[in-house]
Amino acid sequence: MDSKNIWQNVSGKLAGENTKEQDAALDEWLQAEKTNRNIFERLLEIWNYNPAQVQDTSRMYQKFRNRVGQFEHTSRVHNFVSYGLRISAILLLLVGMTILIQKFILPGNETQLAYNEIFVPKGNRTFVVLPDSTKVWISNSTKLKYPHEFSGKTRELFLTGEAYFEVAHNKHKPFIVNIGANRIKVLGTKFSVTAYPEDNLVRADLISGKIQFDIRSGESSKNYKSFFVTPGHSMEFNKATNTITDSEIPEGFYDYWLHGLYAFKNESLESLARKVKRIYNVEIIFEDEYLKSKRYNGSFSVDDNIFNFIEAIKQTSVEPVEYRLDGNKLFINLKK
Amino acid sequence: MAYYIHWRFQYFSHFYGKIGRLNQNRHIESLLSKISYDNDEKAFRQLFDLFAGRLFQFSKSFLKNKLLAEEVVSDVFFKLWLHRSSIADHSNIKAYLFKATYNTTLNYLDEVRRKKAVSLDDVEVDLGIDRICPETDLINKELKEIIEKAIESLPPRCKLIYKMAKVEQLKYKEIAEALDISVKTIDHQLTIAIQKIGEVIRQYLKENETDGNHLVLLQLFIPGK
């Protein structure tokens, strides 16, 4: 028997796929030489070694539940929406007539897009569905401006702050998020944008699909440098140093958007303070500059309060720390 | 001959493990009918727990990203839940789940890597090093390392098929369906893997047999003095 065949019989035996003839041939080979048996014994040992996988599936199950929840929610509101659609069809007709009148009867009068503006104050979160059925989760102290309808060649909106988008697919109308001088261009995908004017970092995290991160180069509003973000990655643009960094999406991403849980790793207290200000609407004042550079790992919930946060900082701090709250200001200092 | 019969019994006895597999199949069947006819969420959770971890590992071996692999798995089960009324029609839920996971995983890969993955010749497969080979009476530390190295050096497609057959205990037909390739290819690739491992074991035994003979010779000489 040639060696190719014998190994086929051996692997077939292990996988439980052998015919009777193959089994018989294998037996013959095993009886022929002790070495053959020795090899087979060991192969069998390896094949049967299959330690149970310890895998916590509860997080994945939660994700699955969220998805089911979202789906059932959207199908429930569907009836309501279709009723709304009939009304908006009538309204649209009226609007259409107005536009016609403006365009042809009153020429020279440029049509202006009417905008909705949502402002989410500090310490809050909200969720909206845009006219093209794109879903947006808006974070605290964030402003989102979008037109009543996406009538042009693009779907364009303006964001300062932080939001997570699930963009409805429409390849004929690119979806553009303007963030200050820069912008993000997409077709249909799930991603988040973080662009607070007071922060130097502008950030995009892409879950799936494709997005184009356009960084303004030069003063002209038409010159952009374009970067593509790959799924599962985050791209960060530093306005101060003019540099771009690409990294994997942090693990707590979903926890943050869906459960309001913010996880951080090796983050300075100064940077945490900026987030705390937006999330709990409390400004942290450092009475000792040294404290700003202290770094922490951990997580906190958006729905929690400032005391739990500062107490955790206090308890984990190596040097004793003290704090006092005065209105919306929280003063922290090293204990003297 | 008695020794040989004993040997055969001992080393072939693992195939009686098939009985356990039959029981599990019956368990899964009953879960499926509960989900399908009674909308039983608890049964669905049980089904989820049976497969989610393995599907996650499987998906992660392509995506190299925990978060995305979790997305894939929850996606697969979400679709399964939507079609739960026809879930009992699946003759082989395990093969279906692996196939669905594979297809969804490809969707999550970017274009460049997707092309590679479809050809299956260029996928980086992560077997999880601690699960490749045991250290036992028969396999000492040195041999274990040699075997692990041999498995790690298998071509990607070969490694993936080896993993699916061994770790996931999928039949040739199931793997063929999941990866959309022929049963013959599966047979061929698994043969390559087993041959490679078998040959390094043979080589190792050969080298160490001579050492063993030296020892025997020494022992013969000492009492003769």
Interface residues (C-beta under 8 A of the other chain):
Chain A: S3 K4 W7 Q8 V10 S11 G12 L14 A15 G16 E17 Q31 T35 R37 N38 I39 F40 E41 R42 L43 L44 E45 I46 W47 N48 Y49 N50 P51 Q53 Q55 T57 R59 M60 Y61 K63 F64 R67 V68 F71 I207 S208 K210 T230 P231 G232 E248 I249 E251 F253 Y254
Chain B: Y4 W7 Y11 H14 F15 K18 R45 F48 D49 A52 G53 R54 F56 Q57 L63 N65 K66 L67 L68 E70 E71 V73 S74 D75 F77 F78 W81 L82 N107 Y108 L109 D110 D130 R131 I132 C133 P134 T136 L138 I139 L143 I147 A165 K166 V167 Q169 K171 Y172 D187 L190 T191 A193 I194 Q195 I197 G198 I201 R202 L205 K206
